């Protein structure tokens, strides 16, 4: 396997030779173990961040990160329902973690999805982290609407034709 960093793709995979939208045919691809990790962050006003951290992530609605953890897993499992051309995948596992970033007044979410299949799990990892960040927003919006969700990106993927590391 080769490792890529930022190689642009020359052709669009979800457009056929006639320019029509199509789901990628993976029937001839090899079944391999594939993983993908994505990250995102939720940035708070400094005083709101401090209040959340002092409360150990607890709000009137419950634990921010525990709820976001469950939501992220549920989001990964429903990716093909949300993204029209994604294949439905039998996920082997989805893990999420959350870290406090005191300098940026942010909660960082990291999601890793795994599958043994013919296509990758990048979209599942990205969906998991996106839904987790949206859940954190929902859990804290009563404290402030000046909350920013950002920097959602793929960190790495393994399996398939090539590996990727940001």
Backbone torsions as a table, in degrees:
resi	resn	phi	psi	omega
1	UNK	NA	144.6	177.5
2	UNK	-101.3	155.9	178.4
3	UNK	-109.8	130.4	178.9
4	UNK	-111.4	153.8	173.2
5	UNK	-110.9	-73.6	-179.3
6	UNK	-131.3	66.4	-178.2
7	UNK	-96.8	114.9	178.8
8	UNK	-70.0	145.7	178.5
9	UNK	-86.1	134.1	-177.1
10	UNK	-75.3	-30.6	-178.5
11	UNK	-123.0	153.2	176.5
12	UNK	-84.9	129.3	-175.2
13	UNK	-79.8	-17.5	-176.8
14	UNK	-105.7	20.3	175.6
15	UNK	-127.8	125.8	-177.7
16	UNK	-81.9	-178.3	-175.6
17	UNK	-64.4	-18.6	177.1
18	UNK	-93.5	3.5	-179.4
19	UNK	82.4	11.5	-179.5
20	UNK	-90.6	146.7	176.0
21	UNK	-66.9	135.4	178.3
22	UNK	-150.4	151.7	174.3
23	UNK	-79.5	137.4	-179.5
24	UNK	-63.6	133.8	176.7
25	UNK	-85.6	113.0	-178.3
26	UNK	-103.2	10.5	-173.4
27	UNK	-60.2	-28.2	-178.7
28	UNK	-96.6	-2.4	-179.8
29	UNK	-76.9	153.5	178.4
30	UNK	-79.5	144.9	173.8
31	UNK	-77.7	122.1	177.9
32	UNK	-137.7	163.5	174.4
33	UNK	-80.2	129.3	-175.6
34	UNK	-129.9	143.5	176.4
35	UNK	-135.2	157.2	173.2
36	UNK	-150.3	142.2	177.8
37	UNK	-126.8	133.2	179.2
38	UNK	-129.6	160.8	178.9
39	UNK	-138.3	160.4	175.3
40	UNK	-161.2	166.5	179.1
41	UNK	-140.7	153.5	176.2
42	UNK	-118.1	117.3	-175.4
43	UNK	-104.4	131.8	-176.2
44	UNK	-114.0	156.5	166.8
45	UNK	-58.4	145.3	-174.4
46	UNK	-50.9	-43.6	-177.4
47	UNK	-69.0	-32.2	178.1
48	UNK	-72.4	-42.7	177.1
49	UNK	-57.4	-46.3	-179.2
50	UNK	-63.1	-40.1	179.0
51	UNK	-64.4	-41.1	178.2
52	UNK	-64.3	-46.0	-178.6
53	UNK	-65.6	-41.4	178.9
54	UNK	-64.3	-30.4	178.7
55	UNK	-87.9	8.3	-179.6
56	UNK	54.9	37.7	176.6
57	UNK	76.3	10.9	179.7
58	UNK	-93.5	136.7	174.3
59	UNK	-128.0	-179.5	176.5
60	UNK	-61.3	-25.0	179.7
61	UNK	-85.4	-10.7	-178.6
62	UNK	120.0	-162.8	-178.0
63	UNK	-74.1	123.7	-179.6
64	UNK	-60.1	-52.9	-173.2
65	UNK	-75.4	-32.8	176.9
66	UNK	-65.5	-41.8	178.4
67	UNK	-67.1	-42.8	178.8
68	UNK	-64.4	-33.9	178.3
69	UNK	-61.4	-50.9	179.4
70	UNK	-63.1	-43.8	-179.8
71	UNK	-61.4	-40.6	179.3
72	UNK	-62.4	-43.4	177.5
73	UNK	-62.9	-45.3	178.8
74	UNK	-61.2	-39.7	178.3
75	UNK	-62.6	-44.0	178.8
76	UNK	-60.2	-41.0	-178.7
77	UNK	-67.7	-22.5	-176.8
78	UNK	-106.7	12.6	-175.4
79	UNK	-54.2	-45.3	-177.3
80	UNK	-66.9	-19.1	175.0
81	UNK	-79.6	-22.3	-175.8
82	UNK	-99.1	-36.6	-177.0
83	UNK	-106.9	109.9	-167.0
84	UNK	-53.1	-36.7	-173.9
85	UNK	-103.3	11.1	176.8
86	UNK	-77.6	142.6	174.0
87	UNK	-76.6	146.7	174.1
88	UNK	-76.1	124.6	-174.3
89	UNK	-117.4	139.5	173.1
90	UNK	-83.9	88.8	-174.2
91	UNK	-60.8	136.5	173.9
92	UNK	-81.3	-29.9	179.9
93	UNK	-177.5	154.5	174.5
94	UNK	-139.6	127.6	177.8
95	UNK	-125.2	141.8	176.0
96	UNK	-127.8	148.1	173.0
97	UNK	-139.4	157.9	-176.3
98	UNK	-136.1	135.7	178.1
99	UNK	-130.2	145.2	174.0
100	UNK	-88.0	132.7	176.1
101	UNK	-113.0	97.6	-175.2
102	UNK	-63.8	-33.6	-178.5
103	UNK	-68.9	-36.9	-176.9
104	UNK	-100.4	0.0	-178.1
105	UNK	54.8	49.4	-172.7
106	UNK	-134.7	155.3	166.7
107	UNK	-105.3	124.2	-179.7
108	UNK	-97.4	128.2	176.3
109	UNK	-107.8	137.4	176.3
110	UNK	-130.1	129.7	-179.9
111	UNK	-125.6	135.7	174.5
112	UNK	-124.1	128.3	178.1
113	UNK	-116.3	144.6	179.8
114	UNK	-131.4	145.5	177.4
115	UNK	-153.8	151.6	169.2
116	UNK	-111.9	102.0	-170.5
117	UNK	-162.6	-172.3	-178.5
118	UNK	-94.5	-4.4	179.9
119	UNK	-141.4	158.6	-172.4
120	UNK	-78.7	174.9	-175.6
121	UNK	-119.3	26.3	179.3
122	UNK	-60.4	-45.0	-177.5
123	UNK	-65.8	-34.1	178.2
124	UNK	-67.3	-41.3	177.7
125	UNK	-66.2	-43.2	178.7
126	UNK	-65.6	-39.0	177.7
127	UNK	-67.0	-42.3	179.1
128	UNK	-58.0	-48.1	-177.3
129	UNK	-70.0	-35.7	178.2
130	UNK	-64.8	-46.6	-179.9
131	UNK	-66.3	-37.8	177.0
132	UNK	-61.3	-44.9	179.3
133	UNK	-65.7	-40.9	177.0
134	UNK	-62.4	-36.6	179.0
135	UNK	-67.7	-41.2	176.2
136	UNK	-60.0	-42.7	176.1
137	UNK	-58.5	-48.7	-179.2
138	UNK	-60.1	-38.0	-178.2
139	UNK	-72.3	-19.4	-173.5
140	UNK	-119.9	-3.4	-175.0
141	UNK	-62.5	-23.1	176.7
142	UNK	-67.3	-22.0	179.7
143	UNK	-83.9	-31.4	-179.1
144	UNK	-173.0	146.1	171.4
145	UNK	-99.2	-0.6	177.2
146	UNK	-86.1	53.4	-179.0
147	UNK	-114.0	136.0	-178.0
148	UNK	-116.7	128.9	172.1
149	UNK	-99.7	130.1	-177.2
150	UNK	-160.9	-179.3	176.0
151	UNK	53.8	37.1	175.9
152	UNK	-78.8	122.2	-178.3
153	UNK	-158.2	160.7	174.7
154	UNK	-79.5	128.9	177.2
155	UNK	-91.8	-40.6	179.3
156	UNK	-164.3	162.8	172.5
157	UNK	-148.9	149.3	175.8
158	UNK	-131.7	157.2	179.1
159	UNK	95.4	166.1	-178.0
160	UNK	77.7	-154.9	-176.9
161	UNK	-65.7	-37.5	-175.7
162	UNK	-151.2	158.8	174.8
163	UNK	-95.7	160.6	179.9
164	UNK	-137.3	136.0	173.1
165	UNK	-135.5	128.4	178.6
166	UNK	-75.4	NA	NA
